[in-house]
């Protein structure tokens, strides 16, 4: 009985709020949506309005989910956000349209409309019941039938209608909130499977790219040097056999120099796989070391109150290293900046250079950018690139992480 009374009071409060908020939400989102669609050709004004619509609709759905969860004691799984694979301005534009015309947005608009109606009817019943009681008490409704007894009977009937409507509308509102503001467990699991499959493909692609890079570096760098060292030592041994100590000493000096360079190359190769400083001192120190070796002056700011997981650190280290390498080779920039911050869902890294721009997977530095994207996908994150001709180039990485 107590639970039923609590539900009725909660439903009554929710319907009263729906009458106001539902009207505001529906009017605001629907007006922006219609205005944005009708003004798309007007010099991009419509696109800006659609972006505002998508941003506002997402926030409103978040508020309504939390309100429904608090009032009815339920859990609503938010629908997954469909992301575009494109980057740059076209990627942003595609994401605006995906967010605006997604099923979640339209279902949200329908939810606001229905709650507006439910709340308005709730207020209508209260207003009608109050007017009815006044008329009955004055005898204006049924002449000759007035008085406290008749008024009490009318009040009981009005209260019964209000309670019945509140119970039915509350149940409907709770069910509609779960159906229109969230997603079913089956769909959520299917989306999760799709995300994991994409992450697996990203991991496979990243591993293949990493293996090819290591093979290339060994084949083009360390291996020829070691072959040269072996040949130099053979020649030095021949000089010693001929008692040419001066010639042998010079060849040994060359072999020693090549050996030291090979050791340096191997260290660089190992650092590219997983540097010791990353494990020992964390992301800030590792990225600062990368910035010091970058030919473009680079500043690093890492604001991480809590150290993220080793996987997250490795992904961000790889992405920043590759981005700075691309900037050194292709951007003609005079300065770079790296910013790493903690977010509620994980870690965000932003790499910016003031170079000539035009970076995209498949063009200058494209192999590196593709590898970066695969590595981030494998971690379940997202990577976006904004690099218009003339610059600047901004690479934003979002990696989920539990702290």
C-alpha positions in Angstrom: 0.0 0.0 0.0 2.8 2.3 0.9 4.6 1.7 -2.4 1.3 2.5 -4.3 0.9 5.8 -2.4 4.5 6.7 -3.1 4.0 5.9 -6.7 0.9 8.0 -6.9 2.6 11.0 -5.3 5.6 10.6 -7.5 3.4 10.3 -10.6 1.4 13.3 -9.6 4.5 15.4 -9.1 5.9 14.1 -12.4 2.8 14.9 -14.4 2.7 18.4 -12.9 6.3 19.0 -14.0 5.5 17.4 -17.4 2.8 20.0 -18.0 5.4 22.7 -17.8 8.7 21.1 -18.9 7.1 18.9 -21.6 5.6 22.0 -23.3 8.9 23.9 -23.1 11.0 21.0 -24.4 8.7 20.1 -27.2 8.3 23.7 -28.3 12.0 24.5 -28.2 13.3 21.4 -29.9 10.6 21.2 -32.5 10.8 24.9 -33.4 14.6 24.7 -33.8 14.3 21.5 -35.8 11.8 22.9 -38.3 13.6 26.2 -38.5 16.9 24.5 -39.1 15.6 22.3 -41.8 13.9 25.1 -43.6 17.0 27.4 -43.5 19.7 24.9 -44.5 20.3 26.7 -47.9 20.5 30.1 -46.2 24.3 30.4 -46.0 24.7 27.6 -43.5 22.4 29.2 -40.9 20.3 26.1 -40.9 23.3 23.8 -40.3 24.1 25.9 -37.2 20.6 25.6 -36.0 20.6 21.9 -36.6 23.8 21.6 -34.6 22.2 23.6 -31.8 19.1 21.3 -32.0 21.2 18.1 -31.7 23.2 19.5 -28.8 20.1 20.7 -27.0 18.1 17.6 -27.7 20.9 15.4 -26.2 21.1 17.5 -23.1 17.3 17.4 -22.7 17.2 13.7 -23.1 19.9 13.3 -20.4 17.9 15.5 -18.0 14.6 13.6 -18.7 16.3 10.2 -18.2 17.7 11.3 -14.9 14.4 12.7 -13.8 12.5 9.6 -14.8 15.0 7.4 -13.0 14.8 9.5 -9.8 11.0 9.7 -9.8 10.1 6.1 -10.7 13.2 4.3 -9.4 14.1 2.7 -12.8 17.2 2.4 -14.9 17.2 3.7 -18.4 20.0 2.7 -20.8 20.8 5.6 -23.1 20.8 4.8 -26.8 24.2 4.5 -28.4 25.4 7.4 -30.5 26.2 6.6 -34.1 29.5 8.2 -35.1 30.6 9.1 -38.6 34.0 7.7 -39.8 34.7 11.0 -41.6 37.0 13.7 -40.2 37.5 17.4 -40.6 34.7 19.8 -41.5 32.8 17.2 -43.6 33.0 14.8 -40.7 31.6 17.4 -38.3 28.8 18.2 -40.8 28.0 14.5 -41.2 27.9 14.1 -37.4 25.5 17.1 -37.1 23.1 15.4 -39.5 23.5 12.0 -37.9 22.7 13.5 -34.5 19.9 15.6 -35.6 18.0 13.0 -37.7 18.8 10.1 -35.4 16.0 7.9 -34.1 17.0 9.1 -30.5 16.2 12.7 -31.4 12.9 12.0 -33.0 11.9 9.6 -30.2 12.9 12.4 -27.7 10.6 14.8 -29.6 7.7 12.3 -29.4 8.4 11.8 -25.7 8.2 15.6 -25.0 5.0 15.9 -26.9 3.3 13.0 -25.1 4.4 14.2 -21.7 3.1 17.7 -22.6 -0.3 16.2 -23.3 -0.3 14.0 -20.2 0.7 16.9 -18.0 -1.9 19.3 -19.7 -4.7 16.7 -19.1 -3.6 16.4 -15.5 -3.9 20.1 -15.0 -7.2 20.1 -16.9 -8.7 17.5 -14.6 -7.6 19.5 -11.5 -9.0 22.7 -12.9 -12.2 21.0 -14.0 -12.7 19.3 -10.6 -12.2 22.6 -8.8 -14.7 24.3 -11.0 -17.2 21.4 -10.5 -16.9 21.6 -6.7 -17.5 25.3 -6.7 -20.6 24.9 -8.9 -22.0 22.0 -6.9 -21.4 23.9 -3.6 -23.3 26.9 -5.0 -26.0 24.8 -6.5 -25.4 26.2 -9.9 -24.8 22.8 -11.5 -27.8 20.9 -10.0 -30.3 23.4 -8.6 -31.9 22.0 -5.5 -29.0 19.7 -4.8 -26.5 21.7 -2.8 -24.9 21.4 0.5 -22.0 19.8 2.2 -23.1 16.2 1.6 -23.4 16.7 -2.2 -20.2 18.6 -2.3 -18.4 15.8 -0.4 -19.7 13.2 -2.8 -18.6 15.4 -5.8 -15.2 15.8 -4.2 -14.8 12.0 -3.7 -15.8 11.4 -7.3 -13.4 14.1 -8.6 -10.6 12.7 -6.4 -11.3 9.2 -7.7 -11.1 10.4 -11.3 -7.8 12.3 -10.5 -6.3 9.3 -8.8 -7.3 6.9 -11.6 -5.8 9.2 -14.2 -2.7 9.8 -12.2 -2.1 6.0 -11.8 -2.7 5.3 -15.5 -0.8 8.3 -16.8 2.1 7.6 -14.4 2.4 4.0 -15.6 2.3 5.2 -19.2 4.8 7.9 -18.5 7.2 5.4 -16.9 6.9 3.0 -19.8 7.3 5.7 -22.4 10.3 7.1 -20.7 12.1 3.8 -20.9 10.9 3.2 -24.5 11.5 6.7 -25.9 14.5 8.0 -23.9 16.5 4.7 -23.7 17.0 1.5 -25.5 16.3 -2.1 -24.9 18.9 -4.4 -23.3 19.0 -6.5 -26.5 19.7 -3.5 -28.7 22.3 -2.2 -26.2 24.0 -5.6 -26.3 23.9 -5.7 -30.1 25.5 -2.2 -30.2 28.1 -3.3 -27.7 28.9 -6.3 -29.9 29.3 -4.0 -32.9 31.6 -1.8 -30.9 33.7 -4.7 -29.7 33.9 -6.1 -33.3 35.1 -2.7 -34.5 37.6 -2.5 -31.7 38.9 -6.0 -32.6 39.3 -5.1 -36.2 41.2 -2.0 -35.1 43.4 -4.1 -32.8 44.2 -6.5 -35.7 44.9 -3.6 -38.1 47.0 -1.8 -35.5 49.0 -5.0 -34.7 49.6 -5.6 -38.4 50.7 -2.0 -39.0 53.0 -2.2 -36.0 54.6 -5.4 -37.2 55.2 -3.9 -40.6 56.7 -0.9 -39.0 59.1 -2.9 -36.9 60.0 -5.1 -39.9 60.6 -2.0 -42.0 62.8 -0.3 -39.3 64.8 -3.5 -38.8 65.2 -4.1 -42.6 66.0 -0.5 -43.5 68.0 0.5 -40.4 69.4 -1.9 -37.9 69.9 -4.9 -40.2 72.1 -3.1 -42.8 74.2 -1.5 -40.1 74.8 -4.9 -38.5 75.7 -6.4 -41.9 78.1 -3.5 -42.4 79.6 -4.1 -38.9 80.2 -7.8 -39.8 81.8 -7.0 -43.1 84.0 -4.3 -41.4 85.1 -6.8 -38.8 86.0 -9.3 -41.5 88.1 -6.7 -43.2 89.8 -5.8 -39.9 90.6 -9.5 -39.3 92.2 -9.6 -42.7 94.2 -6.5 -42.0 95.4 -8.1 -38.8 96.4 -11.3 -40.7 98.5 -9.1 -43.0 100.0 -7.4 -39.9 98.4 -4.0 -40.9 97.6 -2.8 -37.4 96.8 0.8 -38.5 94.3 -0.4 -41.1 92.7 -2.8 -38.7 92.5 -0.1 -36.0 90.6 2.2 -38.4 88.2 -0.5 -39.4 87.6 -1.4 -35.8 86.8 2.2 -35.0 84.2 2.2 -37.9 82.7 -1.1 -36.6 82.5 0.4 -33.1 80.8 3.5 -34.4 78.3 1.5 -36.4 77.6 -0.8 -33.4 76.9 2.2 -31.2 74.5 3.6 -33.9 72.8 0.2 -34.1 72.3 0.2 -30.4 70.7 3.7 -30.6 68.4 2.5 -33.4 67.4 -0.5 -31.4 66.6 1.8 -28.4 64.5 4.0 -30.6 62.7 1.0 -31.9 62.0 -0.3 -28.4 60.9 3.2 -27.4 58.4 3.2 -30.2 57.0 -0.1 -29.0 56.7 0.8 -25.3 59.2 3.1 -23.7 60.5 2.4 -20.2 59.9 6.0 -19.1 56.1 5.5 -19.8 56.0 2.5 -17.4 58.2 4.1 -14.7 57.1 7.7 -14.7 53.9 7.9 -16.5 52.4 9.7 -19.5 53.5 13.3 -18.7 57.2 12.4 -18.5 57.0 10.1 -21.6 55.3 12.8 -23.7 57.8 15.4 -22.6 60.6 13.2 -23.8 58.9 12.8 -27.1 58.4 16.6 -27.4 62.1 17.1 -26.7 63.1 15.0 -29.7 60.6 16.7 -32.0 62.1 19.0 -34.6 59.1 21.4 -34.1 59.1 23.3 -30.8 56.4 21.6 -28.7 54.7 22.3 -25.4 53.1 19.5 -23.4 50.4 20.0 -20.7 49.1 16.9 -19.0 46.4 17.4 -16.4 45.7 13.9 -15.0 45.0 13.8 -11.3 44.8 10.0 -11.4 47.1 7.9 -13.6 45.0 6.1 -16.3 45.4 2.5 -17.2 48.5 1.2 -18.9 46.5 0.5 -22.1 45.2 4.1 -22.2 48.7 5.5 -21.6 50.2 3.3 -24.4 47.5 4.4 -26.9 47.9 8.1 -26.1 51.7 7.8 -26.2 51.6 6.2 -29.6 49.1 8.7 -31.0 51.0 11.8 -29.8 54.3 10.3 -31.0 53.0 9.6 -34.4 51.3 13.0 -34.6 54.5 14.9 -33.7 56.4 12.8 -36.2 54.0 13.7 -38.9 54.2 17.4 -37.9 58.0 17.2 -38.2 57.9 15.6 -41.6 54.9 17.3 -43.3 53.4 20.3 -41.5 56.1 22.9 -41.9 54.9 24.2 -38.5 56.7 26.6 -36.2 55.0 25.3 -33.1 53.0 22.4 -31.7 51.1 21.9 -28.5 49.9 18.7 -26.7 47.1 18.8 -24.1 46.0 15.8 -22.2 43.1 16.1 -19.7 40.9 13.8 -17.7 37.2 13.6 -18.7 34.3 12.0 -16.9 34.4 9.1 -19.4 38.2 8.8 -19.8 41.1 10.8 -21.2 41.1 13.4 -24.0 44.3 14.4 -25.9 44.5 17.3 -28.3 47.5 17.7 -30.6 47.7 21.0 -32.5 50.3 22.4 -35.0 50.2 25.7 -36.8 51.4 24.2 -40.1 50.0 24.1 -43.6 47.3 21.6 -42.9 45.8 19.2 -45.4 46.5 16.1 -43.3 44.1 13.2 -43.8 44.4 9.4 -43.9 45.6 8.4 -47.3 47.5 11.7 -48.0 50.7 13.1 -46.4 51.3 11.0 -43.3 48.3 9.0 -44.2 49.8 5.6 -43.2 50.6 7.1 -39.8 47.2 8.6 -39.4 45.6 5.3 -40.3 47.7 3.5 -37.8 46.7 6.1 -35.1 43.0 5.6 -36.0 43.3 1.8 -35.7 45.1 2.0 -32.4 42.4 4.3 -30.9 39.6 2.1 -32.3 41.2 -0.9 -30.7 40.9 0.9 -27.3 37.2 1.7 -28.0 38.0 5.4 -28.5 37.5 7.9 -31.2 40.0 10.1 -33.2 39.0 13.1 -35.2 41.2 15.2 -37.5 40.6 18.8 -38.4 43.2 19.9 -41.0 41.9 22.5 -43.5 44.3 23.7 -46.2 46.4 26.4 -44.7 46.1 24.9 -41.2 46.0 24.5 -38.4 45.9 20.7 -37.9 44.1 19.6 -34.7 43.9 15.9 -33.8 41.5 15.1 -30.9 41.6 11.7 -29.3 39.0 10.4 -26.8 39.9 7.1 -25.0 37.5 5.7 -22.4 39.1 4.7 -19.2 38.0 3.7 -15.7 40.1 5.5 -13.1 
